[in-house]
Amino acid sequence: MNAFNAVVRMVMVGILMAIAGSAAAQQDYPNKPIRWITPYPPGGSTTTLSRLIGQKMTESWGQQVLIDNRPGGNTMIGTDIAAKAEPDGYTLLLAGNTQLVNALLLRPPYDIFKDFAPVAIIASTNYILVVNPKLPVNSLQEFIAYAKARPGQLNVASVASGSSQHLMGELFNILAGVKMQHIPYKGGAQGITDLMGGSVQASFSNAINVISHIKNGRLKGLAVTGDKRQAVLPQLPTYAEGGLPAYKPKNWQGILVPAGTPKPIIDKLSAEVSKILDMPDIKEKLMNLGAEPFHATPEQMAAQMKSDYAESTKIISTAKIKIEE
């Protein structure tokens, strides 16, 4: 019995030491570089946003936040890498509406709800309806009338089939009563290039990717999502001002971590994001990018994801969207 008791004591000591070690590691977090996976090609709005927040984390914590672009599979490649990472807080994933749409249209090798834990929403991203400057329209209503007169003739660029941009276009078709042809690309840059060249006529594009082109006249902006006009483009009306108030697509970018990441680490990450988003220079930079600071706690982000998943389900069902794998 004494031998048995000795074994039990050794096991208990081991468990207690493991718990103590885990608690100490959480309190000491972060004590090494953090990997921030962005499942998009480098150079776009998502990389800019990741670097903006990641740099502030680096300055605050004294540990490098390394941006790791892992594009492909409509975000599924990078997202799968993050899903399989150690749940220790040292792998972050930039996430948004696209991962929710993938769960509905494709067969990801992960479960976006079960394999990840929400940390925080960083920003609500505004999207602008942009058209080729040669298109003879100068307002949202003129564009709708032009599209109605040419069913199936206008080509609309998006970053990929099943992307949030794809759904935005389909929702627009439904609410405006038009039919436009969806043209998917592998990322946003080529689509914008073809839009300026005239191969496609329109795009529901992330504001950061087109603001400079609107200012220099290479693209024409017709309407922007959100409840108010953007300070960086004050002349651009909202969809409500343009006569389509029901068009209110939600677009955001946030942080997920692998499921099983300790709650104290998740809370520390979320609190840090909240602090960063309150910084005046970050607010200004986000606004200049056509985005707005929008912090949501882990619980609020989880609720937002469920709500957007349900909304995307309705759009996909109504528009009868199917993706051939």
C-alpha positions in Angstrom: 0.0 0.0 0.0 2.9 2.3 0.8 4.3 1.8 -2.7 0.9 2.5 -4.2 0.6 5.7 -2.2 4.0 6.8 -3.3 3.1 6.3 -6.9 -0.2 8.3 -6.4 1.8 11.1 -4.8 4.2 11.2 -7.7 1.4 11.3 -10.2 -0.3 14.1 -8.3 2.9 16.1 -8.0 3.5 15.7 -11.7 -0.1 17.0 -12.5 0.3 19.9 -10.1 3.7 20.8 -11.6 2.2 20.7 -15.1 -0.7 22.9 -14.0 1.7 25.3 -12.4 3.9 25.4 -15.5 0.9 26.0 -17.7 -0.3 28.8 -15.5 3.1 30.4 -15.4 3.4 30.2 -19.2 0.0 31.9 -19.6 1.0 34.7 -17.2 4.3 35.1 -19.1 2.6 35.3 -22.4 4.0 36.2 -24.9 7.6 35.1 -24.4 8.5 34.3 -28.0 7.5 35.5 -31.5 3.9 35.2 -32.6 2.9 33.9 -36.0 0.0 35.8 -37.6 -1.4 33.9 -40.6 -3.1 35.9 -43.3 -4.7 33.5 -45.8 -4.5 35.9 -48.7 -1.8 37.0 -51.1 0.7 39.7 -49.9 0.1 43.3 -50.8 -3.6 43.5 -50.3 -5.8 45.1 -47.7 -5.7 42.1 -45.4 -1.9 42.2 -45.2 -2.0 46.0 -44.5 -4.4 45.5 -41.7 -2.5 42.6 -40.2 0.8 44.5 -40.3 -0.9 47.6 -38.7 -2.2 45.7 -35.7 0.8 43.3 -35.5 3.3 46.1 -35.4 1.5 47.7 -32.4 1.5 44.3 -30.6 5.2 44.0 -31.3 5.8 47.4 -29.8 3.7 46.7 -26.7 4.9 43.2 -25.9 8.5 43.3 -27.1 7.9 40.1 -29.1 7.9 40.1 -32.9 4.5 39.4 -34.6 5.4 37.8 -37.9 2.9 38.2 -40.7 2.7 34.9 -42.7 0.8 35.1 -46.0 -0.6 31.7 -46.9 -2.9 32.3 -49.8 -4.9 29.6 -51.8 -8.1 27.7 -51.8 -10.2 30.8 -51.1 -8.5 31.2 -47.7 -8.7 27.4 -46.9 -5.0 26.7 -47.1 -4.0 29.3 -44.6 -7.0 28.6 -42.4 -6.2 24.9 -42.3 -2.6 25.6 -41.3 -3.9 27.6 -38.4 -6.4 25.0 -37.4 -3.6 22.4 -37.0 -1.3 24.7 -35.0 -0.6 24.3 -31.3 -3.3 26.0 -29.2 -0.8 28.1 -27.2 -1.6 31.6 -28.4 1.4 31.8 -30.7 -0.6 31.3 -33.9 -3.2 33.8 -34.9 -5.4 33.7 -38.0 -6.9 36.7 -39.7 -10.5 35.7 -40.4 -13.6 37.2 -41.9 -16.8 36.5 -43.8 -15.1 34.4 -46.5 -14.3 31.6 -44.0 -18.0 31.4 -43.1 -19.1 31.3 -46.7 -16.5 28.5 -47.4 -18.2 26.4 -44.7 -21.5 26.7 -46.6 -20.2 26.2 -50.2 -17.1 24.1 -49.9 -15.8 21.2 -47.9 -13.0 22.7 -45.7 -10.7 20.2 -43.9 -11.6 22.0 -40.7 -14.7 23.2 -38.9 -14.6 27.0 -38.6 -16.7 26.9 -35.4 -15.4 23.8 -33.7 -11.7 24.1 -34.6 -11.2 27.8 -33.7 -11.8 30.1 -30.8 -12.8 33.8 -31.5 -10.5 36.5 -30.1 -11.6 39.8 -31.4 -13.0 41.6 -34.4 -10.5 44.3 -35.5 -12.4 46.4 -38.0 -15.5 46.6 -40.1 -14.4 46.9 -43.7 -16.2 49.1 -46.2 -16.8 48.1 -49.8 -17.2 50.4 -52.7 -19.1 49.7 -55.9 -16.6 50.8 -58.5 -17.1 50.8 -62.3 -14.9 51.4 -65.3 -14.8 55.2 -65.9 -16.1 54.7 -69.5 -19.3 53.2 -68.2 -22.0 55.9 -68.9 -23.3 56.0 -65.3 -22.6 58.5 -62.5 -24.9 57.3 -59.7 -26.1 54.1 -58.1 -29.6 54.5 -59.6 -28.1 55.1 -63.1 -26.0 51.9 -62.7 -29.1 49.9 -61.7 -31.1 51.2 -64.7 -28.1 50.4 -67.0 -27.8 46.9 -65.6 -31.6 46.2 -65.9 -31.5 47.2 -69.5 -28.6 44.7 -70.1 -29.4 41.5 -68.2 -26.4 39.2 -68.0 -24.1 41.6 -70.0 -22.3 43.3 -67.2 -19.3 41.5 -65.7 -18.5 41.9 -62.0 -15.1 41.0 -60.7 -14.5 39.3 -57.3 -11.5 37.8 -55.5 -12.9 34.3 -55.8 -16.0 32.2 -56.2 -17.7 31.8 -52.8 -15.9 34.9 -51.5 -17.7 37.6 -49.5 -17.4 39.8 -52.6 -19.2 37.1 -54.6 -22.1 37.1 -52.1 -22.2 40.9 -52.1 -22.7 40.9 -55.8 -25.5 38.3 -55.6 -27.2 40.2 -52.8 -27.1 43.3 -54.9 -28.6 41.4 -57.8 -31.5 40.3 -55.6 -32.2 43.7 -54.0 -31.7 45.8 -57.1 -33.6 43.4 -59.4 -30.7 43.0 -61.8 -28.7 40.1 -63.3 -24.9 40.5 -63.7 -22.3 38.0 -64.6 -19.9 37.0 -61.7 -16.2 36.8 -62.8 -14.0 35.3 -60.1 -10.2 36.0 -59.8 -7.4 34.5 -57.7 -7.1 37.6 -55.5 -8.2 41.2 -55.9 -5.3 42.8 -57.8 -5.9 41.2 -61.2 -9.6 41.9 -61.0 -9.0 45.6 -60.4 -6.5 45.7 -63.2 -9.0 44.2 -65.6 -11.7 46.6 -64.3 -9.5 49.6 -65.2 -8.7 48.0 -68.5 -12.4 47.4 -69.3 -12.5 43.6 -69.4 -15.0 43.7 -66.5 -17.3 46.6 -65.8 -17.8 46.6 -62.1 -16.7 45.3 -58.7 -17.8 45.4 -55.1 -14.2 46.1 -53.9 -12.6 46.5 -50.5 -12.2 50.3 -50.1 -8.4 50.2 -49.5 -7.8 48.5 -52.9 -9.6 51.2 -54.9 -9.5 54.5 -53.0 -6.3 55.7 -54.8 -7.8 54.7 -58.2 -11.0 56.6 -57.5 -9.0 59.7 -56.6 -6.8 59.6 -59.7 -9.8 58.9 -62.0 -8.9 55.4 -63.1 -12.1 54.1 -61.4 -15.4 55.6 -60.7 -17.0 55.0 -57.3 -20.8 54.9 -57.0 -21.7 53.9 -53.5 -20.0 52.7 -50.2 -21.3 50.3 -47.5 -21.8 51.6 -44.0 -24.0 54.0 -42.2 -22.1 57.1 -43.1 -19.8 58.5 -45.8 -16.1 57.9 -45.6 -13.9 60.8 -44.5 -11.3 59.8 -47.1 -14.0 60.0 -49.9 -16.6 62.5 -48.6 -18.2 62.9 -52.1 -19.1 59.2 -52.3 -22.7 58.4 -51.1 -23.7 55.5 -49.1 -26.1 52.9 -50.5 -28.9 54.3 -48.5 -28.2 57.8 -49.9 -28.0 56.2 -53.4 -31.5 54.7 -53.1 -30.8 51.2 -52.0 -31.2 51.3 -48.1 -31.8 47.6 -47.8 -28.3 46.8 -49.1 -26.4 46.4 -45.8 -23.8 43.6 -46.2 -21.6 43.1 -43.1 -17.9 42.8 -43.7 -15.3 42.5 -40.9 -11.9 41.2 -40.2 -10.9 39.6 -36.9 -8.6 37.2 -35.1 -9.2 33.5 -34.5 -6.9 31.1 -32.6 -6.9 27.2 -32.6 -9.6 25.7 -30.3 -8.2 24.8 -26.9 -6.1 28.0 -26.6 -6.3 28.9 -22.8 -8.9 31.5 -22.0 -6.5 33.8 -20.2 -4.4 34.1 -23.4 -7.5 34.8 -25.5 -8.6 37.5 -23.1 -5.1 39.0 -23.1 -5.1 39.1 -26.9 -8.6 40.6 -27.0 -7.7 43.3 -24.5 -4.6 44.2 -26.4 -6.6 44.6 -29.6 -9.1 46.8 -27.8 -6.2 49.0 -26.5 -4.7 49.3 -30.0 -7.9 50.2 -31.6 -8.3 53.1 -29.2 -5.0 54.7 -30.3 -5.6 57.9 -32.3 -3.1 57.0 -35.0 -4.6 53.6 -35.5 -8.1 55.1 -35.8 -6.8 57.6 -38.4 -4.9 54.9 -40.4 -8.0 52.6 -40.5 -10.2 55.4 -41.6 -7.8 56.3 -44.4 -7.9 52.6 -45.5 -11.7 52.8 -45.7 -12.2 50.7 -42.6 -13.5 51.5 -39.2 -12.2 50.3 -35.8 -14.7 47.8 -34.5 -13.6 45.8 -31.5 -15.7 42.9 -30.4 -15.0 40.6 -27.4 -14.6 36.8 -28.0 -18.2 36.3 -27.0 -19.4 39.1 -29.3 -17.4 37.8 -32.2 -18.8 34.3 -31.7 -22.3 35.8 -31.9 -21.4 37.9 -35.0 -20.1 34.8 -36.7 -23.3 32.8 -36.1 -25.4 35.7 -37.3 -23.4 36.2 -40.5 -23.4 32.5 -41.1 -27.3 32.5 -41.0 -27.4 35.6 -43.3 -25.0 34.0 -45.8 -27.1 30.8 -45.8 -30.2 32.9 -46.9 -28.3 34.6 -49.7 -26.8 31.4 -51.0 -30.2 29.7 -51.0 -32.0 32.6 -52.7 -29.4 33.1 -55.3 -28.9 29.4 -55.8 -25.1 29.7 -55.6 -23.1 26.5 -56.1 -19.4 26.1 -56.3 -17.9 23.2 -58.4 -14.8 21.9 -56.5 
